[in-house]
Amino acid sequence: VLCLHALWVLASCHDVARADRSSGSDNAPQFSDDAADDEFCALQQTARRTDASVGAAALGRVTVGKTGTFELDGQEVVLLGGNYVMQAAPYFPPLDVVRRDAKAMAEGARAMAFSPSAAADGSPRRVVPVVRLGVLFEAAMPNLAGDIDQEWANTLEAVVAAFAAEGVHVFLDIHQDAFSTTNGGEGMPWWMAAQMQQTDTEGESYIVSREHPMELFLHEEIFSLLKNMGLPIMEVKTVADEHGVGQEDPWHAFSVGSNDGNPQLMNLGNPSIRLNNNDAAWSQGTLVQVQNFAHRFWNSHLDESDRKNFFDPYVAFVLHLCRVWERQSNVVAVELFNEPPAGGRPDFIRKAVNTRHDLFGFYGEVLKVLGEATPEVRAPIAIEDLFGGLQHSNPLLTALVVDSMPASAATQLRKWASQGRLVLSFHYYPGFAATVDFPTMVHLAKREAARLGDGVPIWLSEYFAATAQEVADNLASAVELGCNAATFWQYADINYTNEQGWFKYDPEIAAKGGPFDSLTNKINAAAWPAYEETVRNGTFWGGEITGGSGAQMDVLKLVPSRSTLSSRSALKAAAAAAAPGPAPHGSSGTSGTSGSLAFPAAERLSAHTPSVPWRSPAAAAAAAAA
């Protein structure tokens, strides 16, 4: 149990991008205050035009085919693009920026040299540009459970229509990291964490505050053991530690109940939180608060009070996105949850070992409720396994596959798959989260999709590489290995932000280097006071948090004519070699590491964090055994 607990620590470490901050400019663009709802009707009309620059086919509905492919106008297509996820307010860029980006994506798809191999029936396949658009629950219901915020809803519709106007399709991604702003992350509404804390009966922490300081979940003995082994386990940092002086309460600013700022902005405005949610720290651990939140949320449908307070509002949000699918023909699917965290690890035996069972039970209940909605929900749903991984993609997920899905959930998943309404989404970040190489990972995705039901496409929804050309090369490799869709992390219009992601600063703050020094991993004392004031008065824009840096743009036009991994025939051989023997439907099978190929370093998909070395399956297995 102790060894498995230690493995769990490593599996939850989310490797994220570390890119040096772009230098600030005295001529930074002024903040735009576009009113999206004023443009919505015009955009809807624009999205329906069929002139030569867009093409009628580009605005058709992408559907899931019977054999687990994506189809458009009766022909199999491949969906390629990037994540388009803004992790803090205003949650979407101005519409003129969206339109410019969408146009560049569509032109890039037309200009790329890459041509996918033929479909199984010999017919040609073409590339269709797509984005994985982040839609945050915290933005849709910012204050309390109730109606969807109309201003946010109008903006979402206008953004989706702007992509449609240029022929770009959209996955709607319910994005989160660390669940809530009250833990330094984003995604779930802060009031949800506050209600969990208020109604707690077991002395557990769901928020970060004076009474509930940020805390690593692992026991002190395990922490010491892993640290002595030289493994990169996160240590909670505070401004007091950084400056060598005492501070009565480093978690006070913006915390729940402090009356010192909106808790929805704690992930941006609390300097001690920023020491723990910046890109350099984000790859190194997970918190008690996240584990408690995850366990309770995955089981919220089983408790009458929690169902009313947490599950029902979430399903209402999902249902709203499904209605967006109905109104906007360029929406492909709704993704239920980004990188679902494991839950309950402080109580390892009673709660944590059931976390995958709990997650899929949650999925099953969501699908059941959606299936009962009137009018009928017809939107396809995409789901991820724990961490965005796959069965057997790391030792922990290998250990958790036994009896890991309720029968009712399996029934719902098979039902949605049979109707062409289920997609398997997965991420590839080498390290402990993925101890197999990429051909093996794609094979595991195919095998897990087959377990879910018949005709489930696989979508590589996140991966990271350091340069735009590497990102483009990996898109081609993903397709030739068998992915039906692939979206890199992450696209941002860095010409607009003058930064390496969806965040920017006013000229005074940018000239001082921004609020956080990525080189020293410290708060920039010269810029922080002015930045914190922008958070308090609402003039900030976006946030460099939880892996939000290291963005690329203009990638699609760089996709090469053939995969850089090797020839197409060799790629097919790689996928076959990566495949362990076929497993019966619903069985756990084997780990999938034997027979996998280890490509030269230049040919591998990169991890979020360049400092985390890629390891062959054999080396990873040896490390896990040690």
C-alpha positions as CSV (number, residue, x, y, z in Angstrom):
1,V,0.0,0.0,0.0
2,L,2.8,2.4,0.9
3,C,4.5,1.7,-2.5
4,L,1.2,2.3,-4.4
5,H,0.7,5.5,-2.4
6,A,4.1,6.7,-3.5
7,L,3.3,5.8,-7.1
8,W,0.1,7.8,-6.8
9,V,2.1,10.9,-5.9
10,L,4.1,10.7,-9.1
11,A,1.2,9.9,-11.4
12,S,-0.6,13.1,-10.3
13,C,2.3,15.4,-11.2
14,H,1.1,17.3,-14.2
15,D,4.0,18.3,-16.5
16,V,3.4,21.7,-17.9
17,A,5.0,24.2,-20.2
18,R,8.0,26.2,-19.1
19,A,8.6,29.0,-21.6
20,D,10.5,32.1,-20.9
21,R,8.3,35.1,-20.6
22,S,8.3,37.4,-23.6
23,S,9.8,40.7,-22.7
24,G,7.3,43.4,-21.9
25,S,6.8,46.3,-24.3
26,D,6.1,49.9,-23.6
27,N,3.9,49.7,-26.7
28,A,1.7,46.9,-25.6
29,P,-1.7,46.9,-27.3
30,Q,-4.4,48.5,-25.3
31,F,-7.1,46.3,-23.8
32,S,-10.1,45.7,-26.0
33,D,-13.6,45.9,-24.6
34,D,-15.6,44.4,-27.5
35,A,-19.2,43.7,-26.7
36,A,-19.6,40.2,-28.1
37,D,-23.4,40.2,-27.9
38,D,-23.6,43.2,-30.1
39,E,-21.9,41.3,-32.9
40,F,-23.6,37.9,-32.4
41,C,-26.4,38.2,-35.0
42,A,-24.0,39.5,-37.6
43,L,-21.5,36.7,-36.9
44,Q,-24.3,34.1,-37.2
45,Q,-25.1,35.4,-40.7
46,T,-21.4,35.4,-41.6
47,A,-21.0,31.9,-40.4
48,R,-23.7,30.7,-42.8
49,R,-22.1,32.2,-46.0
50,T,-20.9,29.7,-48.6
51,D,-18.6,31.8,-50.7
52,A,-15.3,30.3,-52.0
53,S,-13.2,31.6,-49.2
54,V,-15.0,29.5,-46.7
55,G,-16.7,26.7,-48.6
56,A,-20.0,25.1,-47.8
57,A,-18.4,21.8,-46.7
58,A,-16.4,23.6,-44.0
59,L,-19.6,24.6,-42.2
60,G,-21.2,21.2,-42.3
61,R,-21.6,19.0,-39.2
62,V,-18.7,16.7,-38.3
63,T,-20.2,13.5,-37.1
64,V,-18.9,10.2,-35.6
65,G,-18.9,7.4,-38.1
66,K,-19.8,3.8,-37.4
67,T,-16.2,2.6,-37.4
68,G,-15.0,5.3,-35.0
69,T,-14.0,8.0,-37.5
70,F,-14.9,11.6,-37.9
71,E,-17.0,12.3,-41.0
72,L,-18.0,15.5,-42.9
73,D,-20.4,15.4,-45.8
74,G,-20.2,11.6,-45.9
75,Q,-16.4,11.4,-46.1
76,E,-13.8,10.6,-43.4
77,V,-11.8,13.6,-42.2
78,V,-9.0,14.2,-39.8
79,L,-9.4,17.1,-37.3
80,L,-6.2,19.0,-36.5
81,G,-5.5,22.1,-34.5
82,G,-4.8,23.5,-31.1
83,N,-6.2,24.2,-27.7
84,Y,-7.7,27.7,-27.3
85,V,-8.0,28.0,-23.6
86,M,-8.0,31.2,-21.6
87,Q,-7.8,30.3,-18.0
88,A,-8.9,33.6,-16.4
89,A,-11.3,36.5,-17.1
90,P,-12.4,37.7,-19.6
91,Y,-12.2,33.9,-20.6
92,F,-12.3,34.7,-24.3
93,P,-10.2,37.0,-26.5
94,P,-11.9,39.9,-28.3
95,L,-13.8,38.7,-31.3
96,D,-11.6,40.5,-33.8
97,V,-8.7,38.5,-32.4
98,V,-10.7,35.2,-32.6
99,R,-11.6,35.9,-36.2
100,R,-8.0,36.7,-37.1
101,D,-6.8,33.5,-35.5
102,A,-9.6,31.4,-37.1
103,K,-8.6,32.8,-40.5
104,A,-5.0,31.9,-39.9
105,M,-5.9,28.4,-38.9
106,A,-8.1,27.8,-41.9
107,E,-5.4,29.1,-44.2
108,G,-2.8,27.0,-42.5
109,A,-4.9,23.9,-43.0
110,R,-5.2,24.6,-46.7
111,A,-1.5,25.4,-47.0
112,M,0.0,22.5,-45.1
113,A,1.9,19.9,-47.1
114,F,0.5,17.0,-45.1
115,S,-2.0,14.7,-46.7
116,P,-3.4,12.0,-44.4
117,S,-3.2,8.4,-45.6
118,A,-6.3,7.0,-47.3
119,A,-9.3,5.8,-45.3
120,A,-9.9,2.1,-44.8
121,D,-12.0,1.9,-47.9
122,G,-9.3,3.6,-50.0
123,S,-11.0,7.0,-50.2
124,P,-8.9,10.1,-49.5
125,R,-9.1,11.9,-46.2
126,R,-8.7,15.6,-45.8
127,V,-7.7,17.8,-42.8
128,V,-10.3,20.0,-41.2
129,P,-9.1,22.7,-38.8
130,V,-10.4,22.5,-35.2
131,V,-9.9,24.1,-31.9
132,R,-10.4,22.8,-28.4
133,L,-12.1,25.8,-26.9
134,G,-11.9,26.2,-23.2
135,V,-15.3,26.8,-21.5
136,L,-15.0,27.3,-17.8
137,F,-17.8,26.5,-15.4
138,E,-16.6,29.4,-13.1
139,A,-17.3,31.8,-15.9
140,A,-20.7,30.4,-16.7
141,M,-21.9,30.4,-13.0
142,P,-19.7,33.0,-11.3
143,N,-21.5,33.5,-8.1
144,L,-24.0,30.7,-7.2
145,A,-25.9,27.8,-8.6
146,G,-28.6,29.1,-10.9
147,D,-29.0,30.3,-14.5
148,I,-26.1,30.5,-16.9
149,D,-24.6,34.0,-17.0
150,Q,-26.1,35.6,-20.1
151,E,-23.2,37.8,-21.0
152,W,-20.8,34.8,-20.9
153,A,-23.3,32.7,-22.9
154,N,-23.6,35.4,-25.6
155,T,-19.9,35.7,-25.8
156,L,-19.4,32.0,-26.2
157,E,-22.0,31.8,-29.0
158,A,-20.2,34.7,-30.8
159,V,-16.8,33.1,-30.4
160,V,-18.0,29.8,-31.8
161,A,-19.7,31.7,-34.7
162,A,-16.4,33.5,-35.4
163,F,-14.6,30.2,-35.8
164,A,-17.5,29.0,-38.1
165,A,-17.1,32.1,-40.3
166,E,-13.7,30.8,-41.3
167,G,-14.5,27.1,-41.5
168,V,-13.0,26.1,-38.2
169,H,-14.7,23.4,-36.1
170,V,-14.8,23.4,-32.3
171,F,-14.6,21.0,-29.4
172,L,-16.1,22.5,-26.3
173,D,-13.7,21.7,-23.4
174,I,-14.9,22.0,-19.8
175,H,-11.5,23.0,-18.7
176,Q,-10.1,22.9,-15.1
177,D,-6.9,22.6,-13.2
178,A,-6.8,22.0,-9.4
179,F,-10.6,22.3,-9.6
180,S,-11.0,25.9,-8.3
181,T,-9.4,29.3,-7.9
182,T,-9.5,28.7,-4.1
183,N,-6.8,26.1,-4.7
184,G,-4.8,28.2,-7.1
185,G,-6.4,26.5,-10.2
186,E,-9.3,27.4,-12.3
187,G,-12.5,25.9,-13.8
188,M,-15.0,25.0,-11.1
189,P,-16.8,27.9,-9.4
190,W,-15.3,29.1,-6.2
191,W,-18.7,29.0,-4.4
192,M,-18.7,25.2,-5.0
193,A,-15.5,24.8,-3.0
194,A,-16.8,27.2,-0.3
195,Q,-20.1,25.2,0.0
196,M,-18.1,22.0,0.3
197,Q,-16.1,23.5,3.1
198,Q,-19.1,24.9,4.9
199,T,-20.9,21.6,4.8
200,D,-17.9,19.4,5.7
201,T,-18.5,17.0,8.5
202,E,-15.1,15.1,8.5
203,G,-12.7,17.9,9.2
204,E,-11.4,18.0,5.6
205,S,-10.0,20.9,3.6
206,Y,-11.6,22.0,0.3
207,I,-10.3,25.6,0.1
208,V,-7.0,27.4,1.0
209,S,-7.3,29.8,3.8
210,R,-5.9,30.6,7.3
211,E,-7.8,27.7,8.8
212,H,-7.1,25.4,5.8
213,P,-3.5,26.2,4.6
214,M,-2.3,24.8,1.4
215,E,-1.2,21.3,2.1
216,L,0.4,18.4,0.3
217,F,-1.7,15.2,0.5
218,L,1.1,12.7,1.2
219,H,2.2,11.6,4.6
220,E,5.5,13.1,6.0
221,E,7.3,9.8,5.8
222,I,6.5,9.3,2.1
223,F,7.4,12.9,1.3
224,S,10.8,12.4,3.0
225,L,11.4,9.1,1.2
226,L,10.6,10.5,-2.2
227,K,12.6,13.7,-1.6
228,N,15.6,11.7,-0.5
229,M,15.3,9.7,-3.8
230,G,15.7,13.0,-5.6
231,L,12.2,13.1,-7.1
232,P,10.7,16.5,-8.0
233,I,8.0,16.6,-5.3
234,M,6.4,20.0,-4.7
235,E,7.0,21.9,-1.5
236,V,4.4,24.5,-0.6
237,K,5.9,27.9,-0.8
238,T,4.8,31.2,0.7
239,V,5.9,34.8,0.3
240,A,7.2,34.6,3.9
241,D,9.5,31.8,2.9
242,E,10.7,33.7,-0.2
243,H,11.6,36.9,1.6
244,G,12.8,35.3,4.8
245,V,10.4,37.2,7.0
246,G,7.4,36.2,9.0
247,Q,3.9,36.6,7.7
248,E,0.8,36.0,9.8
249,D,-1.4,34.6,7.1
250,P,0.0,34.1,3.6
251,W,-3.3,32.7,2.4
252,H,-5.4,35.7,3.5
253,A,-5.7,37.8,0.3
254,F,-8.8,36.8,-1.8
255,S,-9.5,33.7,0.4
256,V,-13.1,32.6,1.2
257,G,-14.4,34.5,4.2
258,S,-11.5,37.0,4.4
259,N,-13.4,40.0,3.0
260,D,-10.2,40.8,1.2
261,G,-11.0,40.4,-2.5
262,N,-13.1,38.1,-4.6
263,P,-12.3,34.4,-4.1
264,Q,-12.8,33.9,-7.8
265,L,-9.5,35.8,-8.2
266,M,-7.4,34.1,-5.5
267,N,-5.5,32.2,-8.2
268,L,-4.3,35.5,-9.6
269,G,-4.1,38.0,-6.8
270,N,-2.7,36.0,-3.8
271,P,1.1,36.1,-4.1
272,S,1.7,32.9,-2.1
273,I,-0.8,31.1,-4.3
274,R,1.1,32.3,-7.4
275,L,4.3,30.8,-6.0
276,N,2.5,27.4,-6.2
277,N,0.5,27.7,-9.5
278,N,3.1,29.1,-11.8
279,D,4.4,26.9,-14.6
280,A,7.6,26.0,-12.8
281,A,5.8,24.8,-9.7
282,W,2.7,23.3,-11.4
283,S,4.5,20.2,-12.5
284,Q,5.6,19.1,-9.1
285,G,2.7,17.9,-7.0
286,T,-0.9,18.0,-5.8
287,L,-2.9,19.1,-2.8
288,V,-5.1,17.7,-0.1
289,Q,-7.7,20.3,-1.1
290,V,-7.8,18.9,-4.7
291,Q,-8.1,15.3,-3.4
292,N,-11.0,16.1,-1.2
293,F,-12.8,18.2,-3.8
294,A,-12.4,15.4,-6.4
295,H,-13.6,12.6,-4.2
296,R,-16.7,14.6,-3.1
297,F,-17.5,15.8,-6.6
298,W,-17.2,12.4,-8.3
299,N,-19.6,11.1,-5.7
300,S,-21.9,14.1,-5.6
301,H,-24.7,12.4,-7.5
302,L,-25.0,9.8,-4.7
303,D,-25.9,12.3,-1.9
304,E,-29.1,14.3,-2.0
305,S,-27.7,17.5,-0.7
306,D,-24.5,17.3,-2.8
307,R,-26.5,16.4,-5.9
308,K,-28.6,19.6,-5.5
309,N,-25.6,21.8,-4.7
310,F,-22.9,20.5,-7.0
311,F,-24.0,17.8,-9.5
312,D,-27.2,19.4,-10.8
313,P,-25.6,22.8,-11.5
314,Y,-22.8,21.1,-13.3
315,V,-25.2,19.0,-15.5
316,A,-27.1,22.2,-16.2
317,F,-23.8,23.7,-17.5
318,V,-23.2,20.6,-19.6
319,L,-26.7,20.7,-21.0
320,H,-26.2,24.3,-22.0
321,L,-23.1,23.4,-24.0
322,C,-25.1,20.6,-25.7
323,R,-27.6,23.2,-26.8
324,V,-24.8,25.3,-28.2
325,W,-23.9,22.2,-30.3
326,E,-27.5,22.2,-31.6
327,R,-27.3,25.9,-32.6
328,Q,-23.8,25.9,-34.0
329,S,-23.1,23.3,-36.7
330,N,-19.3,23.7,-36.4
331,V,-19.3,22.3,-32.8
332,V,-18.1,18.7,-32.8
333,A,-18.5,17.5,-29.2
334,V,-18.7,18.5,-25.6
335,E,-15.8,17.3,-23.4
336,L,-17.0,16.6,-19.9
337,F,-13.8,17.3,-17.8
338,N,-10.2,18.2,-18.5
339,E,-7.7,15.9,-16.7
340,P,-9.9,14.5,-14.0
341,P,-7.9,14.4,-10.8
342,A,-7.8,11.3,-8.6
343,G,-9.6,11.8,-5.3
344,G,-9.6,10.8,-1.7
345,R,-5.9,10.2,-1.3
346,P,-5.6,11.4,2.3
347,D,-7.9,8.4,3.0
348,F,-6.1,6.0,0.7
349,I,-7.7,2.7,1.6
350,R,-11.3,3.8,2.1
351,K,-11.5,6.3,-0.8
352,A,-8.6,6.7,-3.1
353,V,-8.5,3.1,-4.4
354,N,-12.0,3.6,-5.7
355,T,-11.3,6.9,-7.5
356,R,-11.5,5.5,-11.1
357,H,-14.7,3.6,-10.2
358,D,-16.1,6.9,-8.8
359,L,-15.1,8.9,-11.9
360,F,-16.8,6.6,-14.3
361,G,-19.8,6.3,-12.1
362,F,-20.0,10.1,-12.3
363,Y,-19.7,10.0,-16.1
364,G,-22.5,7.3,-16.2
365,E,-24.9,9.4,-14.2
366,V,-24.2,12.5,-16.3
367,L,-24.9,10.6,-19.5
368,K,-28.1,9.1,-17.9
369,V,-29.4,12.6,-17.0
370,L,-28.5,14.0,-20.4
371,G,-30.3,11.1,-22.0
372,E,-33.5,12.0,-20.2
373,A,-33.4,15.6,-21.2
374,T,-36.2,17.2,-23.3
375,P,-35.7,18.0,-26.1
376,E,-33.4,15.1,-26.8
377,V,-29.6,15.7,-26.4
378,R,-27.9,14.8,-29.7
379,A,-24.4,16.2,-29.1
380,P,-21.5,13.8,-28.9
381,I,-19.7,13.7,-25.5
382,A,-16.0,13.3,-25.1
383,I,-14.5,11.8,-21.9
384,E,-11.1,11.4,-20.4
385,D,-9.7,8.8,-18.0
386,L,-7.9,9.9,-14.8
387,F,-5.3,12.6,-15.4
388,G,-6.1,12.5,-19.1
389,G,-4.2,9.2,-19.2
390,L,-5.2,5.7,-20.3
391,Q,-5.4,2.2,-18.8
392,H,-1.8,0.9,-18.5
393,S,-0.2,4.2,-19.6
394,N,1.4,4.4,-16.2
395,P,1.8,2.0,-13.2
396,L,-1.0,3.6,-11.2
397,L,-3.6,3.4,-14.0
398,T,-2.5,-0.2,-14.5
399,A,-3.2,-0.9,-10.8
400,L,-6.6,0.8,-10.9
401,V,-8.2,-1.0,-13.8
402,V,-9.5,-4.0,-11.8
403,D,-13.3,-3.7,-11.3
404,S,-13.0,0.0,-12.0
405,M,-16.3,0.8,-13.7
406,P,-19.8,0.5,-12.4
407,A,-22.1,-1.7,-14.6
408,S,-24.6,1.1,-15.0
409,A,-21.8,3.4,-16.3
410,A,-20.6,0.8,-18.7
411,T,-24.2,0.5,-20.0
412,Q,-24.5,4.2,-20.6
413,L,-21.1,4.4,-22.3
414,R,-22.0,1.6,-24.7
415,K,-25.3,3.2,-25.4
416,W,-23.8,6.5,-26.3
417,A,-21.1,4.8,-28.4
418,S,-23.7,2.8,-30.3
419,Q,-25.4,6.1,-31.2
420,G,-22.2,7.7,-32.5
421,R,-22.1,10.1,-29.6
422,L,-19.0,9.1,-27.7
423,V,-15.3,10.2,-28.1
424,L,-12.3,9.2,-26.1
425,S,-10.0,12.1,-25.3
426,F,-6.4,11.6,-24.0
427,H,-3.2,13.5,-23.3
428,Y,0.4,12.6,-23.9
429,Y,3.0,14.0,-21.5
430,P,6.0,11.7,-21.1
431,G,7.3,11.1,-17.6
432,F,5.5,9.2,-15.0
433,A,2.0,10.1,-16.3
434,A,2.9,8.3,-19.5
435,T,5.6,5.7,-19.1
436,V,5.0,4.3,-22.6
437,D,6.1,5.7,-25.9
438,F,3.8,7.4,-28.2
439,P,2.9,4.5,-30.6
440,T,2.0,2.4,-27.5
441,M,0.0,5.3,-26.1
442,V,-2.1,5.5,-29.3
443,H,-2.6,1.8,-29.2
444,L,-3.8,2.0,-25.6
445,A,-6.2,4.7,-26.7
446,K,-7.6,2.5,-29.4
447,R,-8.0,-0.4,-27.0
448,E,-9.7,1.7,-24.3
449,A,-12.0,3.2,-26.9
450,A,-13.0,-0.3,-27.9
451,R,-13.8,-1.2,-24.3
452,L,-16.1,1.8,-24.0
453,G,-18.2,0.7,-27.0
454,D,-18.2,0.2,-30.7
455,G,-17.2,3.1,-33.0
456,V,-15.5,5.4,-30.5
457,P,-12.9,7.8,-32.1
458,I,-9.7,8.7,-30.3
459,W,-8.6,12.3,-29.9
460,L,-5.2,13.4,-28.7
461,S,-6.5,16.5,-27.0
462,E,-3.3,17.7,-25.5
463,Y,0.5,17.4,-25.9
464,F,3.3,19.9,-25.8
465,A,6.4,20.6,-27.8
466,A,8.9,23.4,-27.5
467,T,8.8,24.8,-31.1
468,A,6.0,25.4,-33.6
469,Q,7.7,23.0,-36.1
470,E,8.0,20.2,-33.5
471,V,4.3,20.8,-32.7
472,A,3.4,20.5,-36.4
473,D,5.6,17.4,-36.8
474,N,3.8,15.7,-34.0
475,L,0.4,16.4,-35.5
476,A,1.4,14.4,-38.6
477,S,2.7,11.6,-36.4
478,A,-0.5,11.4,-34.4
479,V,-2.6,11.0,-37.5
480,E,-0.4,8.4,-39.1
481,L,-0.4,6.4,-35.9
482,G,-4.2,6.3,-35.9
483,C,-5.6,9.4,-34.0
484,N,-8.8,10.7,-35.5
485,A,-8.2,14.2,-34.1
486,A,-5.2,16.0,-32.5
487,T,-5.0,19.3,-30.8
488,F,-1.7,20.7,-29.3
489,W,-1.3,22.6,-26.0
490,Q,-1.6,25.5,-26.7
491,Y,-2.5,28.1,-29.3
492,A,-2.5,31.8,-28.3
493,D,-2.2,34.9,-30.3
494,I,1.1,36.0,-28.9
495,N,1.2,38.9,-31.4
496,Y,-1.8,40.3,-29.6
497,T,-0.7,39.6,-26.0
498,N,3.0,40.2,-26.4
499,E,3.4,37.3,-24.0
500,Q,3.7,33.6,-24.3
501,G,0.0,32.8,-23.6
502,W,-3.4,34.2,-23.0
503,F,-2.4,36.9,-20.5
504,K,-1.0,40.4,-20.8
505,Y,-0.2,43.4,-18.7
506,D,-0.6,47.2,-18.9
507,P,2.6,49.0,-20.1
508,E,3.8,49.9,-16.5
509,I,3.7,46.3,-15.4
510,A,5.1,44.8,-18.6
511,A,8.0,47.3,-18.6
512,K,9.0,45.9,-15.2
513,G,9.0,42.3,-16.4
514,G,5.5,41.2,-15.3
515,P,4.3,40.1,-11.9
516,F,6.2,36.8,-11.8
517,D,9.9,36.1,-12.6
518,S,10.0,32.8,-14.4
519,L,13.8,32.6,-14.3
520,T,14.0,32.8,-10.5
521,N,10.6,31.3,-9.8
522,K,9.8,34.3,-7.5
523,I,7.3,37.1,-7.3
524,N,8.6,40.2,-9.1
525,A,8.5,42.7,-6.2
526,A,8.9,45.7,-8.6
527,A,5.8,44.9,-10.6
528,W,3.6,43.0,-8.1
529,P,1.9,45.9,-6.3
530,A,0.7,47.4,-9.6
531,Y,-0.4,44.0,-10.9
532,E,-2.3,43.1,-7.7
533,E,-4.2,46.4,-8.0
534,T,-5.3,45.4,-11.5
535,V,-6.7,42.1,-10.1
536,R,-8.5,44.0,-7.4
537,N,-10.0,46.6,-9.7
538,G,-10.8,44.2,-12.5
539,T,-8.5,45.6,-15.2
540,F,-6.2,42.5,-15.4
541,W,-6.4,40.3,-18.6
542,G,-5.9,36.6,-18.4
543,G,-3.4,34.8,-16.2
544,E,-0.1,33.0,-16.4
545,I,-1.2,30.1,-14.3
546,T,-1.4,26.3,-14.3
547,G,0.6,25.7,-17.5
548,G,-0.8,28.7,-19.4
549,S,2.6,29.8,-20.9
550,G,4.6,28.4,-23.8
551,A,2.0,28.9,-26.5
552,Q,2.5,28.7,-30.2
553,M,0.6,30.0,-33.3
554,D,0.7,29.5,-37.1
555,V,1.3,25.8,-36.6
556,L,-0.9,24.1,-39.1
557,K,0.9,25.6,-42.2
558,L,4.0,23.9,-40.9
559,V,2.7,20.3,-40.8
560,P,5.1,18.3,-43.1
561,S,4.1,16.2,-46.0
562,R,4.9,13.1,-44.0
563,S,5.4,12.2,-40.4
564,T,9.0,12.9,-39.1
565,L,8.8,9.7,-37.0
566,S,9.3,7.5,-40.1
567,S,7.6,6.3,-43.2
568,R,3.9,5.5,-43.0
569,S,4.5,1.8,-43.4
570,A,7.0,2.0,-40.5
571,L,4.5,3.9,-38.4
572,K,1.9,1.2,-39.0
573,A,4.5,-1.4,-38.0
574,A,5.3,0.7,-34.9
575,A,1.7,0.7,-33.8
576,A,1.5,-3.0,-34.4
577,A,4.7,-3.7,-32.4
578,A,3.4,-1.5,-29.6
579,A,0.2,-3.6,-29.3
580,P,0.0,-6.2,-26.6
581,G,-2.2,-9.1,-27.4
582,P,-5.9,-8.4,-27.8
583,A,-7.9,-8.2,-24.6
584,P,-11.5,-9.3,-24.1
585,H,-14.0,-6.5,-23.9
586,G,-14.0,-5.1,-20.4
587,S,-10.9,-7.0,-19.3
588,S,-7.8,-5.3,-17.9
589,G,-5.4,-6.9,-20.4
590,T,-1.7,-6.3,-20.1
591,S,0.4,-3.3,-19.4
592,G,1.2,-2.5,-23.0
593,T,4.9,-1.8,-22.5
594,S,6.4,-4.9,-24.0
595,G,7.2,-4.6,-27.6
596,S,6.8,-0.8,-27.7
597,L,9.2,1.2,-29.8
598,A,11.6,3.8,-28.4
599,F,12.2,6.4,-31.1
600,P,15.3,8.6,-31.1
601,A,15.0,11.6,-28.9
602,A,14.4,14.0,-31.8
603,E,11.5,11.9,-33.0
604,R,9.5,11.8,-29.7
605,L,6.5,13.8,-28.7
606,S,7.7,16.3,-26.2
607,A,6.5,16.7,-22.6
608,H,5.1,19.9,-21.2
609,T,8.3,20.3,-19.0
610,P,11.5,20.0,-21.0
611,S,13.4,19.2,-17.7
612,V,11.5,15.9,-17.3
613,P,13.4,13.4,-19.4
614,W,11.5,11.0,-21.6
615,R,12.1,7.4,-20.5
616,S,11.7,4.2,-22.5
617,P,9.0,1.8,-21.2
618,A,11.7,-0.5,-19.9
619,A,13.4,2.3,-18.0
620,A,10.1,3.5,-16.7
621,A,9.2,0.1,-15.5
622,A,12.6,-0.3,-13.8
623,A,12.1,3.0,-12.1
624,A,8.7,2.1,-10.9
625,A,9.9,-1.2,-9.6
626,A,12.8,0.5,-7.8
